[in-house]
């Protein structure tokens, strides 16, 4: 993959590729009824901030799946530095074909990745790959308030038209064959600290990049950050803790 790939230019080297924090990943692990897992898969892992937390906390091999090879290269390097190479195994795969590569997953983890397929579609697609009684922990962009500003609604209607409310996502999980046992909404600081506060100056610096695709991606990111500032608590990332029936 070329170093000039817009995704690499915009996000390469960032510790966080979306809202989230190590302490929240650990908190979600603590909410699970058990901590011993045979097969753990982190789907849409990106550069693996949460992958390393899972590997360290669970002391088991974590299979990290993403379709963008440069992110996986970053993760492998981070795992080596952290002394976790023996507990991280990367796979460059499309998350839509997860079930063709893994079976009997007893912990499927995905922070901010289900939106690539759509929340309900992801749960349905991944269902055959999860062992009966296995756990699925996903964070998903969700509406929190019916009174969102029109500009905010219009932005996400274009950027993520399938975005649902917590209630709609919970129902989608039950329909797909899972039992919901907890939810958790990320605080605004998980967006701002270490993500938007790093992403904004990088995006601003790329507004005059030679590549028009990089410039367009920079503008999109800046618009998203502005929308977040306008939105208040009308939307957020919500963790859904599920168990397959």
C-alpha positions in Angstrom: 0.0 0.0 0.0 1.4 3.4 -1.0 2.4 5.9 1.6 0.3 8.3 -0.4 -2.9 6.4 0.3 -5.3 9.0 1.8 -6.2 6.7 4.7 -2.5 6.2 5.6 -1.8 9.9 5.2 -4.7 10.9 7.4 -4.6 8.2 10.1 -1.2 6.6 9.9 0.6 6.6 13.2 -2.4 7.7 15.3 -2.7 5.9 18.6 -6.5 6.1 18.4 -8.5 5.7 15.2 -11.8 6.5 16.8 -13.4 7.2 20.1 -12.3 4.9 22.9 -9.8 4.5 25.7 -7.8 1.7 27.2 -9.5 2.0 30.6 -12.9 1.7 28.9 -11.8 -1.5 27.0 -10.7 -2.9 30.4 -14.0 -1.8 32.0 -16.0 -3.7 29.3 -13.9 -6.8 29.9 -14.7 -6.5 33.6 -18.4 -6.5 32.7 -18.2 -9.9 31.1 -19.4 -12.9 33.2 -16.1 -14.7 32.5 -12.5 -13.9 31.6 -11.3 -17.2 30.1 -11.6 -17.5 26.3 -10.2 -19.9 23.8 -10.7 -18.0 20.6 -10.7 -14.1 20.7 -11.1 -12.1 17.5 -10.8 -8.3 17.3 -12.7 -7.4 14.1 -11.9 -4.1 12.4 -8.9 -3.7 14.7 -7.2 -0.8 12.9 -3.8 -0.2 14.4 -4.8 -2.1 17.5 -5.0 0.1 20.5 -7.7 -2.2 22.0 -6.1 -5.3 20.6 -3.1 -4.8 22.9 -5.3 -4.3 25.9 -7.2 -7.5 25.1 -3.9 -9.4 24.7 -2.5 -8.1 27.9 -5.6 -8.5 30.0 -6.7 -11.9 28.8 -3.2 -13.4 28.4 -4.4 -15.3 25.2 -3.7 -14.9 21.5 -5.9 -12.2 20.0 -6.7 -12.6 16.3 -6.7 -9.0 14.9 -8.7 -8.6 11.7 -8.6 -5.6 9.4 -8.5 -5.1 5.6 -6.0 -2.3 5.6 -2.5 -3.7 5.7 -0.6 -0.6 6.9 -2.7 -0.6 10.1 -1.8 -4.3 10.7 1.9 -3.5 10.2 1.6 -0.7 12.8 -0.1 -3.2 15.2 2.6 -5.8 14.7 5.3 -3.2 15.5 3.4 -2.0 18.6 3.0 -5.6 19.7 6.8 -6.2 19.4 7.6 -3.1 21.4 5.1 -4.1 24.1 6.4 -7.6 24.3 3.1 -9.0 23.1 4.0 -10.5 19.7 3.2 -14.0 20.9 -0.3 -12.9 21.8 -1.3 -10.9 18.7 -1.9 -12.6 15.3 -2.9 -10.3 12.5 -5.1 -11.2 9.5 -5.7 -9.0 6.5 -9.3 -9.9 5.7 -12.6 -8.3 4.8 -14.8 -8.4 8.0 -17.7 -9.4 5.8 -16.1 -12.9 5.3 -15.2 -13.4 9.0 -17.2 -16.6 9.1 -15.2 -18.1 6.3 -12.0 -17.8 8.3 -13.1 -18.3 12.0 -15.5 -20.6 13.7 -16.5 -21.1 17.4 -15.3 -17.6 18.4 -16.0 -17.3 22.1 -15.2 -13.6 22.3 -15.7 -11.3 19.3 -14.6 -7.7 19.9 -15.3 -4.7 17.7 -14.7 -1.1 18.6 -16.3 1.2 16.1 -16.1 -1.4 13.3 -19.6 -2.7 12.8 -20.7 0.4 11.0 -18.7 -0.8 7.9 -21.4 -3.4 7.3 -24.2 -1.7 9.3 -24.9 -2.8 12.9 -27.7 -5.2 12.2 -26.0 -6.6 9.1 -22.8 -7.1 11.0 -24.5 -9.0 13.8 -26.2 -11.3 11.3 -23.1 -11.8 9.2 -20.9 -12.7 12.2 -23.5 -14.9 14.0 -22.3 -18.2 12.4 -18.7 -17.5 13.4 -19.6 -17.1 17.1 -19.8 -20.2 19.3 -23.2 -20.8 21.0 -22.9 -18.9 24.4 -20.0 -16.9 23.0 -19.7 -13.2 23.8 -19.8 -10.2 21.4 -18.7 -6.8 22.5 -19.3 -4.0 20.0 -19.2 -0.2 20.2 -21.5 1.5 17.7 -22.4 5.1 16.8 -25.9 5.6 18.2 -28.5 8.3 18.6 -29.0 9.3 22.2 -31.5 12.1 21.9 -34.5 12.7 19.6 -33.9 16.4 19.7 -30.7 16.5 17.7 -30.0 19.8 15.8 -31.2 19.6 12.1 -27.6 20.2 10.9 -26.4 17.2 13.0 -29.2 15.0 11.6 -28.5 16.0 8.1 -24.8 15.3 8.4 -25.3 11.7 9.8 -28.1 11.0 7.4 -25.5 11.3 4.7 -22.4 10.0 6.5 -24.2 7.0 8.3 -27.8 6.6 7.2 -28.2 3.4 9.1 -27.3 4.9 12.5 -29.9 3.8 15.0 -31.0 4.6 18.5 -29.9 2.4 21.5 -33.3 0.8 21.6 -33.2 0.0 17.8 -29.8 -1.5 18.1 -30.8 -3.6 21.1 -33.7 -4.9 19.2 -31.5 -5.6 16.2 -29.2 -7.7 18.4 -32.1 -9.7 19.8 -33.5 -10.3 16.4 -30.1 -11.5 15.2 -30.0 -14.1 17.9 -28.2 -12.5 20.8 -29.0 -11.8 24.4 -28.2 -8.2 25.5 -26.9 -8.0 29.0 -25.4 -4.5 29.2 -24.8 -1.2 27.4 -22.3 1.6 28.1 -22.1 5.1 26.5 -18.6 6.5 26.0 -18.0 9.9 27.6 -17.3 12.9 25.3 -13.7 12.9 26.6 -13.2 9.6 24.7 -13.8 11.5 21.5 -11.8 14.5 22.4 -8.7 13.3 24.2 -6.1 11.6 22.0 -8.4 11.5 19.0 -10.1 14.7 17.8 -7.5 16.9 19.5 -4.9 15.1 17.4 -6.9 14.6 14.3 -8.0 18.3 13.9 -4.5 19.8 13.5 -3.5 17.0 11.2 -6.5 17.5 9.0 -6.0 21.2 9.0 -2.4 20.7 7.9 -3.6 18.5 5.0 -6.1 20.9 3.5 -3.5 22.0 1.0 -2.1 18.5 0.3 -1.1 17.8 -3.3 -3.5 14.9 -3.5 -7.2 15.9 -4.0 -8.4 12.8 -2.2 -6.4 13.6 0.9 -7.8 17.2 0.8 -11.3 15.8 0.6 -10.7 13.4 3.5 -9.3 16.3 5.6 -12.4 18.4 4.9 -14.7 15.5 5.9 -12.9 15.0 9.1 -13.0 18.7 10.0 -16.7 18.8 9.3 -17.3 15.7 11.5 -15.4 17.4 14.4 -17.4 20.6 13.9 -20.7 18.5 14.0 -19.5 16.8 17.2 -19.1 20.2 18.8 -22.6 21.3 17.7 -24.3 18.0 18.7 -24.0 18.1 22.5 -25.1 14.7 23.8 -27.4 13.9 20.9 -25.3 11.0 19.7 -22.3 8.9 20.9 -20.5 5.6 20.8 -22.3 2.9 22.8 -20.9 -0.4 23.8 -23.4 -3.3 23.4 -22.4 -6.4 25.4 -24.1 -9.5 23.9 -24.1 -13.2 24.2 -25.0 -15.5 21.3 -28.0 -17.8 22.0 
